[in-house]
């Protein structure tokens, strides 16, 4: 889903700022109205959630990988304008520090995942949920379906943007930027999400709503993006056991992903999702899983007892998410459109000029979520070493994002205060 540099022409990449920047400006003004000591931590937490789920890659049809975003869940809780801010900041941090998405492509990535996705998800959720009670099962289903639709529409936007490049920018029969035409890019992006990432996005969103119904239903009673709890009697929560709802969602998603993997692999589990799983070094995977399990046994209880009581549940959940994020390293292949120039050379017989000139325009300090230290990123580093580096990079990213969100919301609140002062009548 993240478009790297070189796949979009600079005209298209920077031109998307015409839509993205004004939307950021409107979102800033709209979010000013709801920023309080209660909502600022929520916004930071949800931005960190989006960052974390985007680190977790899953195998999808075509032998590539993709990821969830979490934008619909943020839009459901805090409104779509807050989701624009949260997801966009997460994407910018990813691009600047981890090389996940191009720097020149920031406007495009923020438009696709930070604007289109949350607004489509929010509208779909409101339509599907209707006037159903806040604690109803219908809202869990509405959230999951809305998230599925939203990320699929976002994927369609990415496929279209990549697909039009050869039509608009070619020389001597060679594409200057993305070499994938519409006939390739759109079906590939849609298949990768309809039968993979969209299912995970639906699971994340539906489980998130079920969790909030059980623990914090007041967060689901948003009106025009303003968090309020008037529609839920104090102390009332969903009476469905959370494990029951979560278990059903996880089992259902595993079944759907297994069916999708077998269908796209021609019934051969070794070719699931069109990938060659025989390329995976399974003994190294086993070692990595053991190391990850040991780390979890140490850090999760520590987080539970060290974190303040009001942050204990959420904080421990983020630690757990960062710990298991390296499981995405198991999947063979790479995200569509994010292969190396050598891969493009092998597929097309040439390297487009944009990939040659722009793919290295910026070097992120933790590119690929690798730490610039021999133990973690050396060519001979074991998979479990890479996994530890990936986890540490995830924690660094969450901390950076938390600092960035508090700084940005602080600036927004001060700007709102100055605007209010300027609008107040002056004494005569």
N, C-alpha and C positions, 0 to 999 in steps of 0.2 A: 504493500500500500504506500510506503514511503518512496517517493520518486527521487532518485539520486541526481546529482549534477551531470549534465551532458546528455540526458535523455529528452529534455525539453529545450527548445531554442531560448536564448536569453530574452527575446521579444515576448514569447509566450510566458516564460517564467516570471519576469518582472511585470509584464502586462497584467497578470492576475492580481497584482496589488491594487488594481483599479476596483476590484470587487472586495478584496480582503481588507485593505486598510480602512475604507469607510465603515465596513462592518465592525472592525475592532473599535473604531471611534464611537459608533452607536452603542456597542456592547459596553464600553467603558461608562458611558453616561447612564445606561440602564442599570448596570451593576452598582453604580454609586448609591442608588436608592435602597439597596438591600444589604450593603456591607455594614455589619454590626460585629460586636465581639462574639456573636454566636455564629454568624455566617462566614466570617473570614477563615476560622479553622476548618470549617466544612469545605470551603472552596480549595484550600490547600490540601486537605485529605483526598478529595476527589481528583485533583490534578495528579497527586502522587499515585492514586489508583490507576488512572489512565496510563501514566508513564510505565507502571509496573506490568500491566496486562499487555502493553505493546512490546515488552521485552520477550514475552513468551510466544515463540513461534510454533505453529502446528503444521504437520504435513497436509498438503492439499492436492487436489487433482493436478496432474501435469508434472509431478515430481518436484514441485516447488514448495515453499513455505509461506505462511501468512499469519496474521495475528488479529486479535480483537483490539478494540479502542476504548470502549466504555463511555463514549460520548452521550449515548441515549440515557444511560442511568443518571449521569450528571444533569442532563436536561430535565428529566422527570423530577428530580429532587430540588434543584436550584433554578430551573428555568433554562431555556436555550441560550440566552445571552450570557449567563454565567458559564455555561458549558463552552461557549466560544472562547472565553478568556482562559479557562482551565486547560482545555485540550491544546489550544494554540501555544500557551506557555510551555506545556510539556513537549510539544513538537519542536519548539525553538531550542529548548535545552538539549533535546536529543540531537539536533543537527549541529549545534555549536560544540558540544562536548563529546558526543559519541559517534558522530558521523552517520547517524541514522536518518537518512534523508539529506538532500543537498542543501547547501546554504543558499544558492541561487533559486532553489525550488521551494523555499520556505513558504512563499505566498501560495503556491499551488498545493502543497501538502496541508497547509492550514485551511485553505478553502475546502478541500475534499473531506478531510477528517475533522476539522475544527469548526466548520460552518455548515456545510451541506448535511453531514451525518447527524449532528444533534438536532437541527431543525426538522429534518425528515422524521427522525425518531420521535421527537416531541409531538409533532402533529399526528403521526400515526398512533402514538400512545393515547393521546386525548380522544381520538376518534374511536379507538377500540375499547378504551376503558369507559367511555361515556359518563353516565352519572352513577356508576356502580359504587358501592361503599368502599371506603379507603382500604379496609382490611379484607376485601373479597378476593377469592381466587382468580376472578376475571382480570384483576389488575396485574397479577403475576404473569398470566398468559399474554395480556396486552403488552406488557413491558418486553417480554421475550420476542414476540412477533414483531413489534415495532423496531427493536434493535436489529433483528434479522433483516428487515426491509431496509433500514437506514444504512447499514454498512454495505449492503449489496448495491444500493444506489450510489454510494460513495465509490465503490469499486468500479461501477459503470463509468463514473466521471473520470477516474484514473485511466481506464482503458481507452476512453475517447480521447483524452489529452495525449496519451502516448501514440494512439493510432493515427491521429491526423498529422503527426510530424513528418512522415515520409511523403505525404501528399503536399505539404506546404514547403518543405525544405529538403530538396534533393539536388544533386549535381552529377551529371553524367551517369544517371541511373542509380547512384548511390545515395542513401539517406544521409543527411548531415547530422542528424541527432538520433532519436529512437528509430531503429530499423524495423520495428514491428508495426505493421499496418493495422487498420481497423478490423480486418477479417481475422487477425491473429490476437490482437490485444484485447478486444472486448470479450470474445468467448473465453479466453484464458482467464481474465480477471473475474468474470462472472462465475465460471466453473470453480475457480479457486475459493470463492467466497460462498456460493450457494451450497456447496458440498463440503465446506471446511470451516473457514474463519467465521462465517455468518452464524453457524451453529454454536461456536464458542462464544461469540458476542451475545447471542440470545441467552445462553446459559449464564454468563456473567451478569447480565442485566436482570433476568428473571430471579436469579438467586439473590441479587442485591436488593430487589424490591421485597422478596420474601423475608429477608433478614431484617429490613427496616420495618416491615409490618409487625414482626415479632418483637423487636427491641426498641425501635424509634419511629413509631407510626406518625408522629407529629411532623416528620420530615417529608411525608408523602402528601401533605395537605397544602401544597403550594398553590398560590393564586397569583398568576402573572409573574411568577418567579420569586414571589415574596414568601419566605418560610414562615408559616404560622400553624398553630395547632388547634384552631377553633373547631374543626370538624371531627375531632377525635376526643371523646371524653377522657379526662385525665386518668392515667393509669391503665387505659384499655389497650390491649394488644391483640394480635392474631392468636386464635386458640389452636391453630394447626401447629404441631411440633415442627420446629425448623428442620430437624434432621430428616423428617418425612418428606417435606417439600424439596429440600436440597438433594436428598438421596434420589428422589424420582427424577429430578432434572439431570443429575449426573448420569444416572443409568440410561435415561432416554437419550442423552447426548452421545454417550459411548456407543449405544446401539446404532444411532444414526451415522456416526462417524465410521463405525466398522462396516456398515452396509455400503457407505460411499466409498470407503477404501477398497473393498472387495470388488465393487462394480467397476471402478476406474482402473483396477488392477487386473481385470479380466478373470476374477475369481481366484487369483493367485495371491495369497497373503504376502508372499515375498516381493510382489510387485504392487502392493497396496498404494493407492494414490498415484500410480504411474512411476513410482520411485523404485530404485534398485536397493532394497534393504540388505542385500548381501554385501554391500559396500561398507556397512556399519561394522565397526570393530566392537562386537558385543562383549568380549571380556573387559575392554576398557570402559564400556558403558556400565557393566556390573560394578567395577571399581568406583566409578564416579557416583553411582547410586548409593553405594555403601558410605562413601565420604560425605555425600549430601545428607544421608540419614544421621550420621554421627554429628554433623554440624547442627542439624535440626534438634537433636536430643539435647544439645548443649545450649543453643541460643534461644529456643522457644520458651523453656522454663525461665531462663534468665530474663528475657523480655517481659514475661508475665509478672515477675516479682519486682523488677526494677522500674518499670514504667508507672507513672501516676495512675491512680485507680480509674479516673475518667477516660484515660487513653489506653488502658490495658488491653481491651478487646481489639480495638482497631490497630493499635501499634503492633501487637503480636501477630495479627493477620498480615500486616505489611512485611514483617520479618519473615513469616512463613512464605509469602509470595516471592520475596527476593531469594529465599533459599532454594525454592523449587524451580525458579526461572531457568536455570541451566538445563532442565529437562528438554527444553526446546532445541538444545544443541544436538540431540540425538537424531533428529530428522535429517535425512540426506537431502542434498540440493540446497538452493538458495532462493530468496524471494524473486518472483518474476520481475524482470527488468533490472535486477541488481547484480547480475553476474559480472565477472571481470571482463576486461577488454579482450582477454584471450578466449573467453567463452564466446563472445560475439564474433571474434575473428573465425573461430571454428565453425560457427553456425552460418555466417553470411559470407565468409571469404574476404572480409575487409573490416576495418574499424572506422565507424563514422567519425567525422572530424570533431563533432561536439564531444564525443566520449574521449577522444584523444586529447583535446585541448582543455576541456572543462571538468573532467572527472577528478582531477587533482588540484582544482583551483583552491581548495581549502582542506587543511589537514586537522582533524579533530584530535584533541589530546588523548582521548580514550576511544579511538576509532574501533568500531566493532565491539564495544564494551570490553575491550582488552586493556589491562593495566600495562603501561610501558615499562615493565620489569621482566627480566629474563625468566624468572620462575613461572610467570603466568602466560607470557606471550611468545616465548621462544619457539622456534619452529619445531623443536623436539619435545615441547611440553606435553605431558600426558593430558588426557581428556579431563581427569579429575582436577588437574592444576588449572586448566582453562575454565572449568566450572567454578572454582573458587574465585578466580579473577572476575568472572561474569557476575557472581554474587556481590563481590565487593564493589564493582562498578555500579551495580544496581543500587546499593546502599548510598554510594556517592551521589548518584542521580537523584534519589529521593530527597537527600539532604539539600542538594543544590536547588531542587524544585521547591522545596519548602521555604528556603530563604528567598527565592525569587518571587514566590506567590505572596509572601508577607510583605516584601518590599513593594511589589506592584500594587497590591491592595491598599497599602499605606499611602502610596502616591495618589491612587484614585480617590481615597477618602479625603485626603488633604485638598485635592483639586475640587472635589465636590463642596468642601467647606468654604473654599475661597469663592467658588461660584455663588454659593448661598449668601456670603457676606457682600459680594458685589451687587447682588440682586436686592438686598435689604435696603429700605429707604433710609437715607441719611438724616440725622436730626438737623433741624433748622436752627 
